[in-house]
Amino acid sequence: MPALFDLSQDRSLPPRFSIIAVDRVDLSDDRLRRRLHDGVKKFSRRGNVKAGEWSEFACTGGVSEVGLDTAGIVRKMESGACWRKSMPALLSESRQVKPFHFMSSLNLTLLTARRARDLAELLEHIRVVSGSVIYYHTHHFLAQHQYLSPEPPNDFAYWVTHGLQEDRLGEQLAAIDLVQFRTIRALRERIIEVIETYLNECKQLRTAPEGEEFHFREAVSFVISTKHVAHDLREFADCMERIGFGSLSFHFFEARLHLERGENDFSEWCESLGEQELAMAIARLDPYTYTLDGLRKEVVRLVRQRLREMDA
């Protein structure tokens, strides 16, 4: 109720609507309103709730209570309820959906002063380098080899295998499933765990030949806007067919892991449209098993399939 009250004060709800409360305890409408008022005063993000604001909300919203019988609910909704849609529909229509602006990024690779000659040094540096270093060494292959699938091994796995001849550890590092991680911190911890476990079992450290040390690099990203903007799913599919790989990589990989937004930007936007199933379908894609072109085609296929369902 505090959230609905805040929405009403922001003028994000329809001018007239009804709230039907269902409870196992029989309450009068006045007693129910007092209980809800106490909750709003305690939890509303607006802080101090003025009496006039609550009175307007309680009257306009038509807050009332019914028992657990379906007939009672129907009677309440039919007796003066001016707004008869479900709560999910209320939230969907009241939400201000923003157009999707396709962004891209230009990446500048910088050498750091860090290098490793053996596993102990590699582990020491991985513990303290910035997140952009970890991101670079686990993702730069994706942009450089756009037509390879599945993805090449990360830099750590490649160096351990070819520079140190530690094939078993190299396989373990290459087997880390990047799609399972939502933050660079969690990915870093998993890499550290794998190397630590191997070191505890290792009796002798191998040293890389001179000139084949592991040099840590850092990716500095410059986010830029593209000309592509989508206001609905149809425009979104059209834009997806035209955007460059840099934009696709930014919204699928950098936004989710490097910027730690939690999910890829495409799924987030589809969910804001109320398209939860489509959002979940895109989120279930494992982008690391596709080429960037293949990933684009699969997203477009899912969106156009949804458009056909809506037109049917």
C-alpha positions in Angstrom: 0.0 0.0 0.0 2.8 2.5 0.7 4.1 2.0 -2.9 0.6 2.6 -4.3 0.2 5.7 -2.2 3.6 7.0 -3.5 2.5 6.3 -7.1 -0.7 8.2 -6.6 1.1 11.2 -5.2 3.4 11.2 -8.2 0.3 11.2 -10.4 1.4 7.8 -11.9 -2.0 6.1 -11.3 -5.3 6.6 -13.2 -7.4 9.5 -11.8 -10.0 7.0 -10.5 -9.3 3.5 -9.4 -10.4 1.0 -6.7 -8.4 -1.1 -4.3 -10.0 -4.3 -3.0 -8.4 -5.8 0.1 -9.0 -9.5 0.9 -8.5 -10.7 4.5 -9.3 -13.7 6.7 -10.4 -11.3 9.4 -13.7 -9.3 8.9 -12.9 -5.6 9.1 -15.0 -2.6 8.5 -13.9 -0.2 5.8 -13.0 2.5 8.3 -10.9 0.1 10.4 -9.1 -1.2 7.3 -8.3 2.4 6.2 -6.8 3.2 9.6 -4.6 0.1 9.5 -3.4 0.9 6.0 -2.9 4.6 7.0 -0.6 3.5 9.8 1.4 1.4 7.3 1.7 4.2 4.8 2.9 6.7 7.5 5.6 4.2 8.5 6.9 3.0 5.2 6.1 5.7 2.5 9.2 7.1 0.9 7.6 10.5 1.1 8.2 10.6 4.8 5.6 12.7 6.6 2.1 11.9 5.1 -0.3 14.8 5.3 -3.9 14.1 6.4 -5.3 15.7 3.2 -3.1 13.5 1.0 -4.2 10.3 2.7 -7.9 11.3 2.6 -7.7 12.1 -1.2 -6.0 8.7 -1.8 -8.4 6.7 0.3 -11.5 8.3 -1.3 -10.3 8.4 -4.9 -8.9 4.8 -4.6 -12.1 3.5 -3.1 -10.2 1.4 -0.5 -12.5 -1.2 0.9 -12.4 -4.7 2.3 -14.1 -8.0 1.6 -13.9 -11.5 3.0 -12.6 -14.5 1.1 -15.8 -15.2 -0.9 -15.7 -14.6 -4.6 -19.2 -13.2 -4.7 -18.2 -10.5 -2.2 -15.3 -9.5 -4.3 -17.4 -9.2 -7.4 -20.1 -7.2 -5.6 -17.5 -4.7 -4.3 -15.9 -4.3 -7.8 -19.3 -3.8 -9.4 -20.6 -1.3 -6.7 -18.8 1.8 -7.7 -15.4 0.5 -8.8 -14.4 2.9 -11.5 -11.2 1.0 -12.4 -11.6 -2.7 -12.8 -8.3 -4.0 -14.2 -5.9 -6.4 -12.4 -3.0 -5.1 -10.4 -0.4 -6.3 -12.9 -2.3 -4.3 -15.6 -2.3 -1.3 -13.3 1.4 -1.4 -12.7 2.1 -2.0 -16.4 0.0 0.9 -17.6 1.1 3.3 -14.9 4.8 2.6 -15.6 6.5 5.2 -17.9 8.3 3.0 -20.4 11.3 4.7 -21.9 12.5 4.1 -25.4 15.5 1.8 -25.8 18.6 3.8 -26.9 21.2 1.5 -28.5 24.6 2.3 -27.1 28.0 1.2 -28.2 31.5 1.4 -26.7 35.0 2.1 -27.9 37.7 0.3 -26.0 41.2 1.4 -25.3 43.6 -1.3 -24.2 46.3 -0.1 -21.7 49.3 -2.0 -20.4 49.6 -2.1 -16.7 52.9 -2.4 -14.9 52.0 -5.9 -13.7 53.4 -9.2 -15.1 53.6 -12.7 -13.8 56.2 -15.4 -14.4 54.5 -18.2 -12.5 51.2 -19.2 -10.9 52.0 -17.6 -7.5 52.6 -14.3 -9.1 49.6 -14.7 -11.4 47.4 -15.3 -8.4 48.9 -12.4 -6.4 48.1 -9.9 -9.2 44.6 -11.3 -9.9 43.7 -10.6 -6.2 44.4 -6.9 -6.5 44.0 -5.7 -10.1 41.0 -3.6 -11.0 37.8 -5.2 -12.3 38.4 -3.8 -15.8 41.6 -6.0 -16.0 39.6 -9.1 -15.1 37.0 -8.2 -17.7 39.5 -7.6 -20.4 41.3 -10.9 -20.0 38.0 -12.9 -19.9 36.1 -11.1 -22.7 38.4 -9.4 -25.3 38.4 -12.5 -27.4 34.7 -12.1 -27.9 35.1 -8.9 -29.8 38.2 -9.8 -31.7 36.9 -13.2 -32.9 33.4 -12.3 -33.8 32.8 -15.4 -35.9 34.2 -18.1 -33.7 31.9 -20.3 -31.7 32.1 -21.5 -29.0 34.2 -18.7 -27.4 38.0 -19.1 -27.3 39.5 -19.7 -23.8 40.1 -16.7 -21.5 43.7 -15.3 -21.4 44.5 -16.9 -18.1 43.6 -20.4 -19.4 45.6 -19.8 -22.6 48.8 -18.6 -20.8 48.6 -21.3 -18.1 48.4 -23.9 -20.9 50.8 -22.6 -23.4 53.2 -20.5 -21.3 53.5 -22.8 -18.2 52.5 -26.1 -19.8 50.0 -26.7 -17.0 47.4 -28.4 -19.1 45.1 -29.6 -16.3 44.8 -26.1 -14.7 44.4 -24.6 -18.2 41.4 -26.9 -18.8 39.9 -26.0 -15.4 40.2 -22.2 -16.1 38.8 -22.6 -19.6 35.8 -24.5 -18.1 34.7 -21.6 -16.0 31.2 -20.8 -17.3 31.2 -17.0 -17.6 27.4 -16.8 -18.0 26.9 -18.0 -14.5 28.5 -14.9 -13.0 26.6 -11.6 -12.5 29.6 -9.5 -11.1 33.3 -9.2 -11.8 33.9 -9.8 -8.1 32.2 -13.2 -8.2 34.1 -14.1 -11.4 37.4 -13.0 -9.8 36.7 -15.1 -6.7 36.1 -18.2 -8.8 39.3 -17.8 -10.8 41.2 -17.4 -7.5 39.6 -20.5 -6.1 40.6 -22.6 -9.1 44.2 -21.5 -9.0 44.5 -21.8 -5.2 43.2 -25.3 -5.2 45.7 -26.3 -7.9 48.6 -24.6 -6.1 47.7 -26.5 -2.9 48.2 -29.8 -4.8 51.2 -28.6 -6.9 54.6 -29.6 -5.6 56.7 -27.5 -7.9 56.0 -24.2 -9.7 56.9 -23.9 -13.4 58.3 -20.6 -14.6 57.4 -19.1 -18.0 60.4 -18.7 -20.4 61.8 -15.2 -20.7 59.6 -13.1 -23.0 56.5 -15.2 -22.4 55.5 -13.7 -19.0 51.8 -12.9 -18.5 51.3 -9.1 -19.0 48.2 -7.7 -17.4 46.2 -5.3 -19.6 43.2 -3.1 -18.8 40.2 -2.2 -20.9 39.1 1.4 -20.8 35.6 1.8 -22.3 34.1 5.0 -23.8 30.4 4.6 -24.1 28.8 6.3 -27.1 25.2 6.7 -28.3 24.2 5.3 -31.7 21.4 6.7 -33.9 19.2 3.7 -33.2 16.2 4.1 -30.9 13.3 1.7 -30.4 9.9 2.7 -28.9 8.3 -0.7 -29.3 9.1 -4.3 -30.1 8.8 -3.9 -33.8 11.2 -1.0 -33.9 13.5 -2.9 -31.5 13.7 -5.9 -34.0 14.4 -3.5 -36.9 17.2 -1.8 -35.0 18.7 -5.1 -33.8 19.2 -6.1 -37.5 21.2 -2.9 -38.1 23.3 -2.3 -35.0 27.0 -3.1 -35.0 28.7 -5.8 -33.0 30.0 -3.1 -30.6 26.5 -2.2 -29.6 25.5 -5.9 -29.3 28.5 -6.6 -27.1 27.9 -3.6 -24.9 24.3 -4.4 -24.1 24.9 -8.2 -23.7 28.3 -8.4 -22.0 29.5 -5.1 -20.6 26.1 -4.0 -19.2 25.6 -7.3 -17.4 29.0 -8.1 -16.0 31.3 -5.0 -16.3 28.7 -2.5 -15.3 27.0 -5.0 -13.0 23.4 -4.2 -14.1 22.3 -7.8 -13.2 20.9 -8.8 -16.6 21.5 -7.9 -20.2 19.9 -4.6 -21.2 17.6 -6.2 -23.8 15.9 -8.4 -21.2 15.5 -5.5 -18.8 13.8 -3.4 -21.4 11.4 -6.1 -22.6 10.4 -6.6 -18.9 9.7 -2.9 -18.6 7.2 -3.4 -21.5 5.4 -6.1 -19.6 6.9 -8.8 -21.8 8.1 -11.0 -19.0 8.2 -14.3 -21.1 10.2 -12.6 -23.9 12.6 -11.1 -21.4 13.1 -14.5 -19.8 13.7 -16.1 -23.2 16.4 -13.6 -24.0 17.9 -13.9 -20.6 18.1 -17.7 -20.9 20.4 -17.4 -24.0 24.0 -18.2 -23.3 25.7 -15.5 -25.3 29.1 -17.2 -24.9 28.0 -20.1 -27.1 27.0 -17.9 -30.0 28.9 -15.8 -32.5 27.8 -12.2 -32.2 26.1 -12.5 -35.5 24.3 -15.6 -34.4 23.3 -14.0 -31.1 21.8 -11.1 -32.9 19.8 -13.4 -35.2 18.5 -15.4 -32.2 17.3 -12.3 -30.4 15.6 -11.0 -33.6 13.9 -14.4 -34.0 12.5 -14.4 -30.5 11.2 -10.8 -30.9 9.6 -11.4 -34.3 8.0 -14.6 -33.0 6.4 -12.6 -30.2 5.2 -10.0 -32.7 3.5 -12.7 -34.8 1.8 -13.9 -31.6 0.5 -10.4 -30.8 -0.8 -9.9 -34.4 -2.6 -13.3 -34.5 
